[in-house]
Amino acid sequence: MSLREYLKAAAAVPIVLLAALGSATAAADDPKISIVGGPDFLRDNIRNFIRIGEEPCETPTWRLRTRLRALDNQIERAARAVGYYQVQFTRELSREDDCWQLHIELDAGAPVRLRQVNVVIEGEGETDPRFQALTRSDALAVGSRLDHGEYESFKGRFGAIAAARGYFDAGFIRSQVLVDLETDSAEVELAYNTGQRYRFGEITMEHDILNEGFLFRYLTFEPGDPYDMERLLDLKSRYSGSDYFNYVNVAPRLRDLGDDDVPVDIKLEGRPRHGYSAGIGYGTDTGPRLLFGYENRYVNSRGHKFTSDFRIAEIGGHLSAAYRIPMTRPAHESLNFYTGYQRERVADTRSNLWTVGASYTRVEDGSDWLQTYAINYEQEDYEVGGERRTSKLVIPSFTLSRTKSDESPYPLYGWSLLGRLSGSAESLGSDVTFTQVYGRARYIQKVGTGRILLRAEGAATEVSDFDLLPVSQRFFAGGDASVRGYSFRSLGPSVITPEGEELVVGGSHLWVHSIEYDYRFLPSWAAAIFFDQGNAFEGSSVDLKRGVGVGVRWISPIGPVRVDVARALDDPGGWGLHLSIGPDL
């Protein structure tokens, strides 16, 4: 039966592998079956395959002896499944403590090893890299032990690739294992004809909220392109990630295969146009906070979006609005206009910041790096070092970022990188000229039964007159996401007022790094220990402050909720409690 016939019939013919049959678990009162001799995997496979183990303790002896008649054949088949064709064995059935027992003693002999493996690909897929990789695969390596389970698994990869790549008439011309018992060796011969590769055919779309021309801009293929299931999955991911739809289905119409093409059906069901959100939280950096949000998911049929957010916390408030216009590749590029007002009162600084700006974001095809080009106009009334000033800046910037992980709330592997170059110039109408480079890196790696989390953050600013640099462009250290043990933005260069008060004014440079180890002792709980070090500074002289501590994490669906108790090791030393919520990356 060809792969096309298989798909048209929509029937599955499972390949039952001897190595996968049976159950290896026995209750405490079940009959005892002991197997000695041979390697562990051989004994396990025999135990999993023999059927006599299904009989309960009270089974009469006559029925057990009936079962024994088939036992020899079952042992031989289980042994051959993992390459032992000349196994010898003895068996003994007995009763003890009101239950029967079976003892099997094996003489495994030499396993059959692969002497030759021939894999031939014919048809249009002969040069397909995915099939070529199979011809070079070491899954069935010469010299390795013959394992029929691995052999069948390897054969299954041909059909999986054919289905994913559009070779719907594919099938094996020849597939056989030739065993030579005299030399305990085997030859594998596989010849696979892929037939032609089908192409994408007519694309039909069922939708209810947006312009069809706009929706077709998400496509990365068109009729006539070679069929590739990965492109269909990518398209579904793009529609799902757009936030427009409650339901997305992208499916090939395999029952209606043409002579050389595959029709594709797309079904999209829109989300409600308007969305509202509200939340309450607490963080030791911000104190209690309230959040409110509004979203118009599709202002028009071309997919434009409007969002606004209002946040208020103990340290201040923030109000923002943004308008997003999808571009030619709506899943990967957009033009954004935004404005906002932010008021903060933290430690020794005050800031009232008005922002209006525009940005263009894009992700290159075949890349996961997000590029953001932006230009902002910022007016800031601020107080720092006991002095009040007003600043007006025009700030162009470029940001490059990427995050990669196993995408779980508690990732065991992942990393994120972000770099930003920004600045301003008096020639643009700004009050001060500066250039600023900022970078942040995070890394997570499973180690033993726990995880190592590494974090680093750094920045450098070249400025014509630091005193004219507003608070929003200065750097501070200390707090939940910085050097724990020190309060939020309490670290950095300081000045002494005429009254003798020391006020932190921030620095033009920043360096913070951290190492943390956590151990998951319950499914939703983990314990952590950590060491942080860093500070904000001026020039090349830096006094890095250290903090150490322990913490506990509740692994919620949105990421860990962290509670840390930290000790500041340098002046001003002391203990700090830190509470934070959000993803590790």
N, C-alpha and C positions, 0 to 999 in steps of 0.2 A: 504494500500500500504506500503510495507517495504521500509526502507531507501535505500536498494539496487535498488529496482524498481524505486524509485524516481530519483536516480542518473543515471540509465540507460536511463530513459525517458527524462532526462534533462528538466523536466518541474517543474514549481513552482506553488504550490497551496497556495496563501497567506491567512493568517488568518487575517480577517479584524476585528479589535477590535472596539467596539462601542465608547470607550473612546478616540479613536484617530481620529474620523471622523469629518469633518466640518472645518470651519475656524472661528477664534474668532475675526478677525479684521474687523472693519467697518469704512467706510469713514465718514466724517463729515456730508454729506448730505444723508446718508443711513437711512433706517427706524430705529426707536428706539425700541429695545426689552429690556424691563426691567423685571428682575426676582428677587423676594424677597423671603426670607425664606430659611431655610436649610443652610448647610455649603458651603463655597466658592467653593470647588472642585465639589460639586454636581451642583451648579448653572452653573459653567463653562462647565461641561460636557453636560448639557442640551443645553446650548447656542451653543456649538460646533456641536451638533447633529441635532437639528431641522432644517428642510429644508426651512421653510417659510422665513427665513432671506435672502434667495437668491433672493427674489422678490424685484424689484426696487420700488421707491416711486409711480410711475404712474400706478402700477398694479391695475386693476379694482377690486372693492369690491367682485364681484362674484367669481373671481379667488382666492382671498385671503380666502374666505369662503371654497372653495374647498380644499385649502391647510390645513385649520383648521381641516378638517375631519381626516387627518393623524397625526395631531399634538399630540393628546392625546397618541396615540401609541408610537410616537417618544419620548415623555417625559418619559413614563413608561420604555421604553427600555434603555434610557440613564441613568435613575435612577438605574435600576437593574444592569447595567454594573458596577456601583460603590457600589453595596450592598444595595440599598434602594428599597425593594420589595413592600412596602406598602405606597408609597408616595401618598399624596392627593394634589390636586391643583385646582385652578380656573384660567381662562384666560379671557382677555377682549381686543377686537380689536377696535381701534378707528382711526380717521383721525385728523391731526392737522398740520397746516403750509404746506399744499399741500403734505403731506406724511403720510403714515399709521404708527400706533404705536401698539405694543402688550405688554400687561402687564400680567405677570404670577406670581401668588402667591402660594408658596409651603408650605405644611405641610409635612415635610420629614418623620416623624415617626422614629421608631428605626431601625438602620441598622442591617443587617444580619451579624452575627459574626461566625467565624469558631469554631465549637465545636470539630471536630476531623479531622485529616489529616493523611491519610495512604499512604505511598509511598513504593512500593515494586519493587526491581530490581531482574530480573531473567536472566538466561543465563550466558555466559562466563564472562560478565562484572559485575557479582554480587559482586566480591571482588575488582573491579577496584576502586582505591581511588577517582577518579573523580566522579564516580557515587555514591560512598558511601557518598561523601560530600553533594550530593543532598538530600539524606535521612535524613541528619542532618541539612539541610538548614532551616533558619528561615524566608525565603521568604513568606511562608504561615504559619504563626505562629498561634497556637491555641489561640483564644481570639481576634484575629485581625479582622477587618472588611473585609468582602468578597469583592474582587475586581476582576472582570473577566479579566481585562487587565493584572493584575499581575499573575493571574492564567495561562493565555495563554502564558505569557512571561516565566513563570516557566516551562511550558511544552516544550517550544521551546529550553530550555537549554539541555534537554535530547537529542534531535536530533543533536544539535551542538556538544555535547560531543561525540556522536556516530560517527558522520562524521569525527571528528578530531582524534579519537582513533581507527578507523578501524572496527567499528561494523556496517557493511553496510547492514545487514539483520534485523536491530533493528526496533522495532515498539511498540506502546502501545497495550497491551492486553485489558486494561480497563482504561478509563479516564472519570470521571464523577463528577459532583457537585450535591449533594442532598440537597435541601433547604427545611427546615421545617418552614412554615410561622407562625405556632402557637407559636413556641419558638424563632422565629427570629434567627435561627441558621442554620448551614450548615455543611455537611461532604464532604470532598474531598477524592476521591479514585483514585490513580494512580498506575497502574501495568505496568511495562515496561520490555519487553524481549529484551535483547541486541543481542541474537544469538551469533555466534562465532565471535572472533576477527580475522580479516584478517591480513596477514603478508606481508612484503615487498617482491615483486617478482623480476623478471628480471629487471636489471638496464641497460638502454641503454643510451649512451652518444654521442652527436653530437658536434664536436669541430673542431677548425681549426688552433690552434697555438702551443699547448703544448702536451707533452707526456701523453697518456691516463693513464699510471700507476701513474704518478705524480698527475693528476687530481683526480684519485680515492682515493688518500691519504687524500683528504678533507672530505671524507665520514665519518659519525659517525654511520652509520648503514650498514647492509649487507642483502642480500636476506635471508629470514627466520626470521628476527627480527620482533617483533610486530609492526604493522603500527602505526605511530604517526605523525600527520601533523606538530607538532612543530619541529620535526627533519628535515622535508623537508624545512621549513622556515629558520631554522638555517643553513642548507646547502646552500640555496640561499644567505643568508647574508654573508656566508664565501666566496663564489665565488665573490659576488659583492664587498666585502671589499678587495679582493686580488689585485685590480688595474690592473688585466690582461684583463678584459672583458668590452665591451660596452653593451652587452646584456646577461642576465642570465635568464633562465627559468627552474624551477624544478617543475615537475607536475606529479601527479599520473594519470595513464591511467584508469580512473574509468569506461569507457565504455567497457574495456576489462578485467573485473574482472575474475580471475580464480575461482577454487573451494574454495580456501582459501588464495589467494595471490593477490597483487596489483602490476602490472608492474609500473615502474617509468621511465620517460623520462627526460633527462637533455640536454638542448641545450645551448651552449656557443659560443658567437661571440667575437673574440679578438679585443682588442684595437690596434692602430698602435704601432709598436715596439718602435719608438723613440718619445719622447716628449720634448718640449722646453717651457720655461717659462721666463717671464721678468716682472719686476715691478718697480715702483717708489713710494717712500713714504717719510714721514717726521715724526720725533718724537723729542720731546724736549730733550730726553736723548741722541739721536744719531745724530740729525740734519738731513739734506737731505740724502737719501740713494737710491741706485740702487741695484736691485737684478736680477740675471740671473741664470737659472738652466737648466740642461740637464738630461734626464732620458732614460735609455734603459730598458724598462719594462720586457723584457724577452731576456736575453743574449743568452740563449739556451732553448731547449725544456723541461728542468728540472726546469724552472721558476727562474733561477738566475737573479738578478737585479743589475744594476749599476746606481748610481746617483752622480751628482756633482753640487755644488752650488758656486756661487761667489757673495759676497756682499761687497759693498763699501759704507761707510758713512763718515760723517764729523769726527767722532772719530777714524776711522780706517777701516780696511778691513778684509775679511774672505774668504778663499778658502778651499773647502773640497771635498773629493771624498769618496764614500762608495760602497762596494760590499756585497750584501745580498744573502745568500744561505738558502732557505727554508729547514726545517728539516723534520722529520717523520710526524709531524702534522703541515703542512705548514701554516695553519691559526693561529696557536698558538705558534710556536717556530721557531726561525731562528738563524743562525750564521752570524755575521756581521764583516767585516774588513773595516777599515777606516783610513784616514790620513787627515791632514789639517794644515793650517797655518793661524794664526790670529795676526793682528797687531792692537794695541789700544793705544790711547793717551787720557787719561781722567784725568782732573784736574791736580793733582800733580804726577801722575804715568804714566809710559810708559811700554809697554809690547810687545815683539815679541815671539810668542808661536808656536812651532812645535809639532804636536801630531801624533802618530801612535798607533793604538790599535785594539783590537778585543773584541767583546761582544757576549753573548748568551742571548737571550730573550725568555721568555716562559710565557704562561698563563695556569694554571692548569685547567683541565676539571671541569666544574661546578663552576669556580671562575672567577671573572673579575679583579683580581689583576695581574698586569704586573710585572714580575720579570726580572731584568737585572743584569747579572754577567759580569763584564768587567775588562780588564787590559790595561792600557795605558802606553806608554813611552812618557814623555813630556820633551822637552828642551825649556827653556825660558830665553831670555835675557830681563832684566827688570831694571827699574829705579824707586826707591821709597825712599822718605826722602832725596833726593839729592844724593843718592849713586846708582851706577850701579853694577849689579851682573848678573851671569849666573847660572842657576839651571838645574839639571838633575834629573828627578824623574821617578820611576816605581810605578804606582798607581793601585793596585787592588781595586775594589769597588763592592758594591751590592746595587741596588736600587729597591724599592718596591713602586708601585703607582697604583692608581685607581681613576676614575672619574665617577660620576653618576649624571645624570640630565634628565630633560624632553626633551633634545636634540633640543631645539629651539634656534634661535639666541639671544633671550631675555628670558632665563630660569626663571621660577617662583619658581623652587625648584632645588637644586643640591648641590653637594659637591665634592671636590677633595682632595686627600691626597697623599703626596709624602714623602718618607723617604730614605735617602742615608747614607751608612756607607762606608768610604773610608780611605785610609792611605798609608803610605809608610815606608820603613825602609832602613837604611844604609846598612844592610845586603843584600838587593836586588840590591845594586849599586846606591842608591839614595844619594843625597847630604845632606838630612835631614830626620829625623824620625818624623812622625806625625800620629795621628789618628783623624779623623774628622767625626762628626755626623751632618747631616743637615736634617731639616724637614720643610714642608710647608703644610698649610691647608687652604681651602677656603670653604665657606658655603653661600648658598643663600636660602632665605625663603620669600615667599609672606606674606606681612603684610598689611592688609587692601587693599587699592588701589595701594600700592607700594611694594617695596622689601627691605629687609635688606640684606646687603652683609658684611660678616665678613671675615677677612683675618689675618693670623698669619704666621710668618716665623722665624725660629730660627736655630742656629748652635753653635757648640762648638768644639774647636780644642785643642788637647793635643800635644805639639810640643817640641822637644828637644832644639831647638834654633830658636825663632821666627824671628830673623833677617835674617835667611836663608830660610824662607818660602817665595816663590815667590808670586807676585801680584795675579796670577790666583787662589791661594789657600787662599788668605786673604778675609776678609769681609768688605764691606762698606755699608753705608745707604744713603738715599736721592735719590729723583728722582721720575719718573712717577709711578713705581710699588713699591715704598718704602714709605718714608716719604715725602709727597708732601708739597711744600713750600720751600724745600731745593733742590739745584741743584744736578744733578746726581753724586753719589759717593762723596759727599762733607762732609759726616759725618763719624766719626771714630776717633780713637786715632791719635794724631799728634805729630810732633817733631819740635823743633825750630833749624833752621840752624845757623851756625856761623854768617851769615849776618842778623839774626833776623827774618827770614821768617818762618812762620808757615806752615808746609806741612802735609797733611793728609796721614798717612801710612797704614791705615787699622787695623783691629783687628782680633783676633783669635776666637772671639765670636760675635754673632749677635742675636738681638731680635727686631722684628717689628710687630706691630699689627694695625688693622684698622677696623673701623666701618663706614658703609655708608648706606644711605637711598636714594633711587631714586623713582621718581613718573613719570609714563608714561602719559603725558598730551596730546599727539597725537599718532596715530598708530606707527609712526617711530621716535618719539622724547620723551626723558625723561629728567627730571631735577634731580640733586643730591646734597646732602650735605654730608660732611664726616669729620672724625677726624682720623688722623694718629699719631702714636707714635712709636719711636724706635731709635736704634743706634747700631753701631758696637763698641766693647769694648774689653778690656783686663782684665783678672782676674774676680773677683766677683763684682767690682765696675762699675756701669753703669749709665750714665747720659742720660736718654731717652729724645729725642727732640720731640716736638709736632708741628703738623701742622693741620690747619682747612681750609675748603674752600667749594666752590660751583662749580657745573659743569653742563654741558649739554651733553647728549648722543644722537647720531644718530644711530638708530638700523639698521645696514646694514645686508645683507645676511651672511657676515662672522663674525658678532658680532659687539658689540658697538664700535663706534668711539667716543672717550672721549676727551672733552676739559674742563680742570679744572683750576680754579683760586684759589690758596692756599696762606694762610698766615702762615709764620713760627713764632711760638709763643716764641721761645727761641733763644738765640744768635747763629749765627748771624741772627736776625729777618729780615723779609722782605716779599715781595710778589713774587710769582712764577707762571708762566703759564706752564701748562703741557698738552701735546697732546699725546694720545696713541691709538692704534688700536688693536683689538683682542678679543677673547672670554673671558667671565667673569670667566670661570673655566679653 
